[in-house]
Amino acid sequence: MAAVAGLVLTGCGSESDGGSGGTPSSTPTPTMPTITQSSAARTGLPLVVTRTGGFAGFDDKVVIDTGGVATVSSRGKMTVHCKLDQSLLATITAAAQQVDWDSLPVVMPSIRHPDDMIVAVTANGKTARLEEPRVKAMTAPVSTLLTEATIPPGKLCKPV
């Protein structure tokens, strides 16, 4: 996970002086990546994760906005807003960047058998079941997200 988070932060730091003749700083100032509307499509944010059905009758939805705030709703519980830990957000973002969202069909996942539990991920207007091979990179981060965000306060998702 640390390697994935490191990949997300690659390229951050100070820029040159923009041609004003000054010398750029020898020690770059670390900055967190800012997600703009143009970079949002590349990051897969906003991202929606749903978990429905199954023997237990799940009905969970986690919406992650571009600022890293998750809106969590579950059947029978109040909606919660929590700020994702930077490491979890970086891992989710890096995984979403590995998915070729354009190659996914525009079809909502459907129940395959009684008590079928569907965990689906939606980004860039496309939705796929988590077991879809083209979204395999999302499996571990989404599992962590569902564990941490659907039972707040979790250690990786602090209520806001």
C-alpha positions, 0 to 999 in steps of 0.5 A: 500500500505504501508503494501505491500511495507513493505513486499517487504523490509522485510529481508533487513539490514546488515548481520552478520560478516561472522564468523570473530569474530566481533559483528554484528551491533545492528542497521541494515543499511536499504538497498533497495533490489537489483534485480539480474538475479536470483531474477528477476524471483521471482519479475516478472521483467521485466514486460510488460503492454499493453493497446490496442483497446477500443473505443478510440483506445488505443495502449500503452506499458509500459516495466519496467526493473529490475532497475525500469525504464519504457519505455513508448510508445503510438501511435502518441507519442514519446517513453519516459523513466521514473524512477518509484517511489520506492513505485510504483515499490515496489507495482508492484513487490509485486503484481507480486510476488503474481501471479502464472505465471507458471499456466498461459497458453501461449496464447496471449489475443484476442479481444472478441467483437468490441471495446474490450479494452485489458489490458494485463500483461506479466512477466516470458514469460506469458501474461494474460488479467488484468481481468484474476482471476489469475492476480487479484493482478496486477489490482490496481498497473497496473491501477496506472502505466498506469495513471502515466507512459502513461502521463509523467511526472507523479508524480510517474514516473519521466523522465530520 
